[in-house]
């Protein structure tokens, strides 16, 4: 039978262990929170930019071309979400490379080539809208002071290409 002193020391070591795990888990949680915030910001910028450009294209070129652009913009948004899901799984059990993203883009471009009502250029330019959102983020990152708490820096990345 264990003495009360041994039970107390075991209880203390068990109670201390979660605290050590918590401190090791905090940087990971903080990094994931920053990553989730980045995803939300990019989603908002992409949707706002897509809707604004959709309206401009509609006014300038008509509804058919605007809908072509919107199809590409939605494809770009889905592509970025698929990429984000793949990034979240990095380091996990699933390490198989996934070509679904490429298939999605190829499928939409092929669809635009085959369907007479769809035009390839507006669909492709709509798809590239997500890149404009990434450029906006990169410019914000580069122009933000390094010591500012609200800067769009994520984690310890040195540059936007490190993300």
N, C-alpha and C positions, 0 to 999 in steps of 0.2 A: 504494500500500500504506500502511496506517495504522501510525503509530508505536505502540510499546508504551504510551506515556503516554495516547494517545487511546483505545486499547482498554480501559485501566484505568479511565479516566473514564467511558466508556460502561458498563462493567460495574458501576461504583459507582452510576451513576444508575439502572440497571436494578434493582439490588438495593435501592435506596432507594425506588423506586416502589411495590413491594408493601407496604412498611411504611407509606407514606402512605395507601395504599388500605385497609390494615388499620385504621389509626386512624380513617378516615372510616367504615369499616364497623362498628366496635365499637358506636356508639350504636344503629345499626339492629339489630344482633344482640342487644344488650341489651334493646331495646324488644320485639323478637320473643320473646325468652326470657321476659320479664315477661308478655307477652300469652299465650304458651303456658301459663305457670303459672296465669294467671287462668282460662283455659279449663278446665284440669284442676280447679282449685278449684271452679269453678261446676258442673262435671259431677259432682263428688263430692257437693256440697251438694244438687244437684237429685235425684240418685239416692237419697241417704239420706233426704231429705225426702219424696220420692215413696213410698218403701217404708214409712216410718213412717206417713204419712197413709193409705196403702193399708191397713195393718194396723188403724189406728183406724177407718176407714170400714167395713172388713169386720166389726169387732166391733160397731159401732153400727148399721149399716144392712144388713148381709148381703153375701154374696159377689157377687151380681149388680151391685149399685151400686158395690162396690169395684172390680170389673173394669171398669166404665164409667169410674170415676175413673182407673184405671191406663191405659186407652186414651188418655185425654186427657193424662195425664202423659207418656206415651211420645211422643205427638204434640208436646207442648211441647218435649221434649228434642230431637226431630228438627228442629223449627222453629229452635231455638237453634243447633244444629249447622249448619244451612243458612245461618243469619245469620252465624255465625262464618266460614264458608267464603267468603261474599260479602265480609265485612270484610277477609279476607286478600287478596282479589283487588283491593281498592281501589288505584287508581293503576297497575294493570297494563293490559295491552292490552284486556282485556274490561271495557267500561264500560257495557254494556247492562244496564238494570234487569231484575231477574228477579222474576216474580210467582209462582214455584213455591211460595214460603212461604205466600202468601195462599191459593193453590189447595189446599195441604195442609190448612190449618185449615178452609177452607170445605168441603172434601170430607168431613172427619171429622164436622163439625157436620151436614151434609146426611145423611151415613150414619146418624148418631144420630137424626135426625128421621124417617128412613124405616124403620129396623129397629125393630120393636116391643120387642125385648129391651134396646135401648140407650136411655138417658135423656140428654137434652141437657144438663141442668144438671151432673151429675157429670162428664161428658166435658169440658165447658167449664171447670169449676173445676179439673179435673185438668190441662188445658192451661195454666191460669194459674199452676201450681206453679213454673214457671221464673221467673215474675215475683217470687215470694216469695224465691227464691234470689238474685235481683238486689237485692232490698230488704235481705236479710241482708248482702250485700256492701257496699251503700251505707251501712248503719248502721256496719259495721266500719270502713269508710273514714272516715266522719265522726267516729267516736269515737277513732280512732288518733292518737297524737301525730305531728306532722309530721316530727319529726327521728328517729323510730324507724326502724331499718333494716328491720325485719320488718313494717312497716305494709303494708296491702294496696294502697297507692298504686301505680298503674301508670303508668310513664313520667312525663311532665310534665303529666298531666291535672290540671286545677284542681278539678274536681268530678266526681261519677259521671256527670253528664249529658254531660260532655265525652268519655266513653269511646265 
